[in-house]
Amino acid sequence: MMNRKNGPMPRRAEPERQVIAVTDPSPYPPVEVDQKNTHLLVPLSLDLASASGELTAIYQYIYQSILLQESYPVIADTLRRIAIVEMHHMNILGQIMVKLGGSPRAISQFGGRATPWNGTMPSYTKEIKQMLQVDLKSEQDTYHRYLLQAHRISDPNISSILRRIALDEEIHIKIFERFLTEL
């Protein structure tokens, strides 16, 4: 990675080289719904394709992983593997949306407006500490949103799935807190 003023960025101290668990070990519930319910597509569309949704997290973590692979290889690898977990979440949410009678389009619905996902939604910061702070805040917000939705949604199948996904987000929170502490 290059630094404009000083050439290649020096390799910095980072967490010990080890494979960090990026998902909770508990199994995901089966993807089932009680009945078709298109009203639930609105909150799920935000989870899938908004600025705070899974698609944004995936792109942001891959972007960061690419930028950090030379200077912070452990963090870069962990971000890439977290992105894969977020892809799994996106797949689950998309399956739920289909079972509810919708489709997993990269468009979020809010306040009667449809907003297509676009490349301005991820954070493009290049400074490691700021990256991790943005990631931590995003994961915290996502964790709380999933738990709130799980509480509000009357379909126990969907609520169970959202609570399980929140467990992964909680792991991600701990990872980003650890990385920030160890920088």
Secondary structure, DSSP 8 states (H G I E B T S, - for coil): -EETTTEE------S-S-----S-SS-------SS--GGGHHHHHHHHHSTTSHHHHHHHHHHHHHHHTTT-HHHHHHHHHHHHHHHHHHHHHHHHHHHTT----SEEEETTEEEE--TTSS-----HHHHHHHHHHHHHHHHHHHHHHHHH---HHHHHHHHHHHHHHHHHHHHHHHHHHH-
